[in-house]
Amino acid sequence: MNNLRRIVSIVLPFIAPLAMFAVHGGAKPAPHTKFIAYVGNYTTKTDSKGIYEFRFDAASGKMSGLELAGATKDPSWVVVHPGGKYLYAANEMGKSSTVSAFAIDRASGKLTLLNELPALGEDPCHLSFDRTGKFLLSANYTSGNVVVYPILADGKLGEHTALVTDQGKPGPNTKRQEGPHAHWIAASEHNRFVYVADLGLDKVLVYKFDAAHGTLAAADAATAKPGTGPRHVAFSSDGKFMYVLGELESTVTVFANDKEMFRSIQNVPMLPTGFTGRNDAAEIEIHPSGRFLYASNRGHDSIIAYAISEKNGTLTQTEDVPTGGKEPRNFAIDPTGTFLLAENQNTNTIVEFRIDPETGKLTTTGETLAVPSPICLAFLPIE
């Protein structure tokens, strides 16, 4: 019995953060119903002063109490650490771009800057954690490179352990694909690989990840149709299927994972037949149940809902829903899977939809929150 207690005391501190990480990543519904929601945005040419926070009640859907959490410039992407004590922001400022670490006051939601490091590239647009929560992964869009930072014991960012530029042949869109453009980055479920969606190369690049040292080595890639422009990616919970949102082509490409070699099995449109206006596809996310997939359009200003085949992972569109605003650059499904919050960047609103748990269909609740230039949401469970 004493040996068992000793083992539990050693293992438990490592299990708890990982369990929270799974909830934050959307793999399982969270038991919490009350959250602080942090909003990433652009401060340049807007009224925004930095990162905002509001209270979100997943039982009622109520969004309330918007406040400035921490002043910082152009925090275009924010992530909450799985331990719940720290928040990290990508400060997208061209050649002056940085990545910032903040301590979270869980009572007030306020942020205190811990440190700020150079982004080591231009325009970081996506951040995530490795599966241990020991490293922060960053994708720099304009310079087409990715960076790994160690997270120190006090939450600060340490000097980078990896700095790699994406390699490959640019796609055919000469205006947008003149070179590599890393747009999304995430670690594999088993933490042995890091995936990078590169809009410029029409690929989701696969890097071997050394979780002990935080280093990257080029390994493989999943190749999309020329001109697709991979922007963001979602994975099925079992890792068997990868869903790639193509910003330039406004499509979702489904890849099957055959022994960690990806092959394309389906390409579905995100726009109605006959649509001729400007459109840039933006965000993609799978419902915590694993049964539904959602993707957003900027221009058409809509959320497209798909049912996911349990048998073969393919998609069937179920509806096309206006977001109630302009330029839904991002949306987020709350950790309980009850609501979808659409962030309309150009109309400065977050519009709420209730998700039908049986069909995945969206219904507006009438709940809307005014927020300057919302383009990213990160949830912190508090109750």
C-alpha positions in Angstrom: 0.0 0.0 0.0 2.8 2.4 0.8 4.4 1.7 -2.5 1.1 2.4 -4.3 0.7 5.7 -2.5 4.3 6.6 -3.4 3.6 5.9 -7.1 0.4 7.9 -7.1 2.1 10.9 -5.5 4.7 10.8 -8.2 2.4 10.3 -11.2 -0.6 12.5 -10.3 1.1 15.9 -10.8 1.8 14.9 -14.4 -1.6 13.4 -15.1 -3.7 16.4 -14.0 -2.2 18.9 -16.4 -2.5 16.4 -19.3 -6.2 15.8 -18.5 -6.8 19.6 -18.6 -4.8 19.8 -21.8 -7.2 17.2 -23.4 -10.2 19.3 -22.4 -8.7 22.6 -23.6 -7.8 20.9 -27.0 -11.4 19.8 -27.5 -10.9 16.1 -27.3 -13.4 15.6 -24.5 -16.2 17.6 -23.0 -15.2 19.6 -19.9 -17.0 19.1 -16.6 -16.9 22.8 -16.0 -19.7 25.2 -17.0 -18.2 28.5 -16.2 -15.2 30.0 -18.0 -13.1 33.0 -18.6 -12.8 33.6 -22.3 -9.8 35.5 -23.6 -10.1 37.4 -26.9 -7.2 37.9 -29.3 -7.4 40.8 -31.7 -5.7 43.5 -33.6 -5.0 46.8 -31.8 -3.6 48.6 -34.9 -6.3 50.7 -36.5 -8.9 49.6 -34.0 -10.1 50.7 -30.6 -8.6 47.6 -28.9 -6.0 48.1 -26.2 -4.9 44.4 -26.0 -6.2 41.1 -24.8 -9.8 41.2 -23.5 -11.6 38.7 -21.3 -15.3 38.0 -20.5 -17.2 35.5 -18.5 -18.9 32.7 -20.3 -21.6 30.5 -18.7 -21.9 27.3 -20.7 -25.1 26.3 -18.9 -27.0 29.4 -19.9 -24.9 30.7 -22.8 -24.5 34.1 -21.2 -21.5 36.2 -22.2 -20.9 39.1 -19.8 -18.4 41.4 -18.1 -16.1 42.3 -21.0 -12.9 43.9 -19.7 -9.3 44.6 -20.8 -7.3 41.7 -19.4 -3.8 42.9 -20.4 -2.5 45.7 -22.6 -0.3 44.5 -25.4 0.0 45.2 -29.1 -1.7 43.1 -31.8 -2.2 39.9 -29.9 -3.7 38.1 -32.9 -3.6 34.6 -31.3 -3.8 33.6 -27.7 -3.6 30.3 -25.9 -4.2 29.3 -22.3 -1.6 26.9 -20.9 -3.1 23.5 -19.8 -2.1 24.2 -16.2 -4.4 27.2 -16.2 -1.8 29.6 -14.8 -0.4 31.2 -17.9 -1.5 32.7 -21.2 0.7 33.2 -24.3 0.1 35.6 -27.2 1.4 36.0 -30.7 2.1 39.7 -31.2 1.7 40.0 -35.0 3.7 43.1 -35.9 5.7 42.4 -39.1 9.4 42.5 -38.6 8.9 43.6 -35.0 6.8 40.6 -34.0 7.1 39.0 -30.6 5.6 36.2 -28.5 4.5 37.1 -25.0 4.0 35.2 -21.7 1.4 36.3 -19.1 0.5 35.2 -15.6 -3.3 34.8 -15.1 -5.1 36.0 -12.0 -7.8 33.4 -11.9 -10.1 35.6 -9.6 -10.1 38.7 -11.8 -8.9 37.3 -15.2 -6.3 40.0 -15.4 -2.9 39.3 -17.1 0.5 40.3 -15.9 3.3 40.2 -18.4 6.1 37.8 -17.5 8.4 38.2 -20.6 8.3 38.9 -24.3 10.7 37.3 -26.8 11.3 38.0 -30.5 9.1 35.9 -32.8 12.2 35.0 -34.8 10.2 35.6 -38.0 7.4 37.8 -39.3 3.8 37.8 -38.3 3.2 34.9 -35.9 -0.4 33.8 -36.5 -0.8 30.6 -34.5 0.4 29.1 -31.2 -0.1 25.8 -29.6 1.5 23.5 -26.9 3.2 20.2 -27.2 1.4 17.4 -25.4 3.3 17.7 -22.2 2.8 21.5 -22.0 6.5 22.0 -21.7 6.9 23.7 -25.1 5.2 26.5 -27.0 4.9 26.0 -30.8 4.7 29.1 -33.0 4.0 29.6 -36.7 5.3 32.7 -38.5 3.2 33.4 -41.5 5.1 36.0 -43.6 8.5 34.5 -43.1 7.3 30.9 -43.4 9.1 29.5 -40.4 8.2 27.8 -37.1 9.7 28.1 -33.7 9.7 26.1 -30.5 10.1 27.8 -27.1 10.6 26.0 -23.8 8.2 27.0 -21.0 10.1 27.6 -17.8 8.9 26.7 -14.3 7.7 30.2 -13.7 5.7 30.4 -16.9 8.3 32.5 -18.8 9.4 31.6 -22.3 13.0 30.4 -22.6 15.3 30.8 -25.5 14.1 28.8 -28.6 15.1 25.2 -29.0 14.0 25.0 -32.7 13.8 27.4 -35.6 13.0 25.9 -39.0 11.9 27.4 -42.3 9.3 25.4 -44.3 10.7 23.9 -47.5 8.9 23.1 -50.7 7.7 24.3 -54.1 5.3 27.3 -53.9 1.7 26.9 -55.2 0.3 28.4 -58.4 -1.3 31.5 -56.8 1.5 34.1 -57.4 -0.1 36.7 -55.2 -0.4 34.5 -52.1 1.9 31.6 -52.7 5.2 33.3 -53.6 6.9 31.3 -50.8 6.3 29.4 -47.6 3.6 30.7 -45.3 3.3 28.7 -42.0 -0.3 29.3 -40.8 -1.0 26.6 -38.2 1.0 24.4 -35.9 0.2 21.5 -33.6 1.8 18.4 -32.0 0.5 14.9 -32.8 -1.5 13.0 -30.2 1.5 10.9 -29.2 3.8 14.0 -29.3 6.3 12.4 -31.8 5.4 14.8 -34.6 4.6 18.4 -35.2 2.2 19.3 -38.1 2.4 22.7 -39.9 -0.2 23.9 -42.4 1.7 25.9 -45.0 -0.6 28.1 -47.2 2.2 28.9 -49.6 3.3 25.4 -50.3 -0.1 23.6 -50.4 1.2 21.2 -47.8 0.7 20.1 -44.2 4.3 19.5 -43.3 5.3 16.8 -40.8 8.3 17.4 -38.5 9.8 14.8 -36.1 9.6 16.3 -32.6 12.1 15.5 -29.9 10.0 16.1 -26.8 13.0 15.8 -24.5 14.9 18.7 -26.2 12.2 20.5 -28.1 13.8 20.1 -31.5 12.3 19.6 -35.0 13.5 17.6 -38.0 11.7 17.5 -41.4 10.0 14.2 -42.0 7.1 14.1 -44.5 4.1 16.1 -45.8 0.5 15.7 -46.9 0.0 17.4 -50.2 -3.2 19.3 -51.1 -4.5 20.2 -54.5 -2.4 23.0 -56.1 -3.8 26.4 -55.1 -5.6 25.1 -52.0 -3.7 27.2 -49.6 -3.9 25.2 -46.3 -4.7 27.5 -43.4 -5.9 25.5 -40.4 -6.3 21.8 -39.7 -8.5 19.6 -37.5 -7.9 15.9 -36.5 -10.4 13.2 -35.6 -10.0 12.2 -32.0 -8.6 8.8 -33.0 -6.0 10.5 -35.3 -7.2 8.5 -38.3 -8.4 11.5 -40.3 -7.0 14.9 -41.0 -9.3 17.8 -42.2 -7.5 20.6 -44.0 -9.2 24.0 -44.6 -8.1 25.5 -47.8 -8.2 29.3 -47.5 -7.6 30.1 -51.2 -9.9 27.4 -52.7 -12.6 27.6 -50.0 -12.6 23.8 -49.5 -12.1 21.1 -46.9 -9.8 18.3 -47.9 -10.1 15.0 -46.0 -6.9 12.9 -45.6 -6.8 9.4 -44.3 -3.9 8.5 -42.0 -2.4 5.2 -43.2 0.4 4.4 -40.8 1.2 8.1 -40.5 1.2 8.5 -44.2 -1.6 10.8 -45.3 -3.6 10.3 -48.5 -6.4 12.6 -49.8 -9.8 10.8 -49.9 -12.3 13.8 -50.3 -12.4 17.4 -51.2 -15.6 19.3 -50.4 -16.7 22.9 -51.2 -17.4 25.5 -48.6 -19.4 27.8 -50.9 -22.8 27.4 -52.5 -22.9 26.7 -56.2 -22.8 29.9 -58.2 -21.2 32.1 -55.6 -18.9 34.5 -57.3 -17.9 37.0 -54.6 -14.6 37.3 -52.8 -14.1 34.7 -50.1 -11.3 33.5 -47.8 -11.9 30.4 -45.8 -10.8 30.9 -42.2 -11.4 28.4 -39.4 -12.1 24.7 -38.9 -13.0 22.8 -35.8 -14.5 19.4 -34.9 -17.2 19.1 -32.2 -16.1 17.4 -29.0 -18.4 14.5 -29.9 -16.4 13.9 -33.0 -19.6 13.7 -35.1 -19.6 17.2 -36.7 -17.2 19.6 -38.3 -17.6 23.3 -38.8 -15.7 25.8 -41.1 -16.0 29.5 -41.6 -16.1 31.7 -44.7 -14.9 35.4 -44.8 -16.7 37.1 -47.7 -19.6 34.7 -47.8 -19.7 35.3 -44.0 -21.0 31.9 -43.0 -20.4 28.8 -40.9 -20.6 25.6 -42.9 -21.6 22.5 -40.9 -20.8 18.9 -42.0 -21.6 15.5 -40.6 -18.6 13.2 -40.2 -19.0 9.6 -41.4 -18.2 7.3 -38.5 -17.2 4.6 -41.0 -14.8 6.4 -43.3 -14.4 10.0 -42.0 -15.9 11.7 -45.1 -18.0 14.8 -44.8 -21.6 15.6 -45.8 -22.7 19.2 -45.6 -25.7 19.7 -43.4 -26.2 23.5 -43.5 -24.9 26.9 -44.3 -25.5 29.5 -41.6 -24.8 33.3 -41.8 -22.7 34.5 -38.9 -24.6 37.7 -38.3 -21.6 39.9 -39.0 -18.7 40.5 -41.3 -15.4 38.5 -41.7 -15.7 35.6 -39.2 -12.0 35.1 -39.1 -12.4 32.6 -36.2 -15.0 30.8 -34.2 -14.8 28.6 -31.1 -16.8 25.7 -29.8 -17.1 26.0 -26.0 -15.4 23.1 -24.1 -18.8 21.6 -23.2 -19.8 21.4 -26.9 -23.0 23.3 -26.3 -22.3 26.6 -28.1 -20.4 27.9 -31.1 -19.2 31.5 -30.8 -18.6 33.2 -34.1 -16.1 36.1 -34.1 -16.9 38.7 -36.7 -13.7 40.7 -37.0 -15.1 43.6 -39.2 -18.3 44.2 -37.2 -16.7 43.8 -33.8 -19.1 41.2 -32.5 -19.1 37.7 -31.1 -22.4 36.0 -32.1 -23.6 32.9 -30.3 -25.2 29.7 -31.7 -26.5 26.7 -29.9 -25.4 23.3 -31.2 -28.0 20.6 -31.5 -26.3 17.5 -29.9 -28.1 15.1 -32.3 -27.8 16.8 -35.6 -25.0 19.4 -35.1 -27.2 22.1 -36.5 -26.8 25.7 -35.3 -29.4 28.0 -34.0 -28.8 31.6 -33.0 -29.5 32.3 -29.3 -29.7 36.1 -29.6 -26.7 36.4 -27.4 -24.1 38.9 -28.9 -21.1 40.5 -27.3 -19.5 43.7 -28.7 -15.7 43.2 -28.8 -13.0 45.2 -30.8 -11.8 43.2 -33.8 -12.3 39.6 -32.3 -10.2 37.0 -34.1 -9.3 34.3 -31.5 -10.9 32.8 -28.4 -9.3 30.8 -25.6 -11.2 29.3 -22.6 -10.1 29.0 -19.0 -12.3 26.8 -16.8 -13.0 28.4 -13.4 -16.0 26.5 -12.0 
